[in-house]
Amino acid sequence: MRLLPFSLIICIVSVSFCAQKETPAPPPIAEVTTPTTPTTPTPPTPTIDTTRKLVWSDEFSKDGAPDSTKWAYNIGTGSNGWGNNEAQFYTNELTNARIENGKLIIEARKENRGGKSYTSARLITLGKTTWTYGRIEVRAKIPKGFGTWPAIWMLGENINSVGWPACGEIDIMEHVGKDQDVMFWSIHTKRLNWTLGTQQTFSKRVNGISNDFRVFKLDWTKERLQFYIDDVLYFTVNNDGRGVDFYPFIAPQYLLMNLAIGGNFGGSTIDDSIFPVRMEVDYVRVYQ
């Protein structure tokens, strides 16, 4: 997902949160060739990690509303469809975000709300929990269908003071139904972002990506970011030592999970026959 430079951010209605994407973004570059981007998925060398321990998790074991000690919400439409001409109104209602049979359900529905024709949910840990470095694992099943745009991503906790993109953005996973089976990963920083056309972005076809649950994983250190699906490495971004304008990922970040509809990346074609449509999350686990 993409956000605005700080000078253009307009406050939105949310829980302890006031800055998000506020300028329509062009569709991301499908692929940028950089020294840090592998051209083919690389299975990692099997290792036993004896240094990291589970420090935070949500197993979604109790039916009902998401745990309010762990999750907050962005609510509403933001400015200009969250800056991307998105077609949904985000709510904190059970119809859009709930725990059901051991899974978090983020469900988009065809219903009018706040001038929009669809509702959905965006859950965030801002104001609840942040992390600096570690391994973030999210086991999720992403939807199919034209118009869907699920994302699992992170933003700097300091976004309200330094703005986007200086806070840093890590896109652990993005997918759009118009490009079924193509996965996208990106990072945005003050000097590497879509407004400058310099963001580091990688895409790769992963056949059958929506057919079952997959583990989307980020390994985050001071030296690099590594992006995996089911323990297969797809994308690496290295800290090349040029400072926080290029690699601000040395400070706390919070997690976001959402299902957007339409927009500049999701596309103008929305198949109304797919609704209600959902992203299901089995667990979120953070190791440090």
Secondary structure, DSSP 8 states (H G I E B T S, - for coil): -----GGG----SBSS------S------S----TTS-SS-B--------S--EEEEE---SSBS--TTT-EEE-B-TTTIIIIIB-EEE--STTTEEEETTEEEEEEEEEEETTEEEEE-EEE-TTT--BSSEEEEEEEE---STTEEEEEEEEETTHHHH-TTTT-EEEEEEE-GGGTTEEEEEEE-SSSSTTTT--EEEEEE-TTTTSS-EEEEEEE-SSEEEEEETTEEEEEEE--SS-TTT--TTS-EEEEEEEEEBHHHH-S---GGG-SEEEEEEEEEEE-
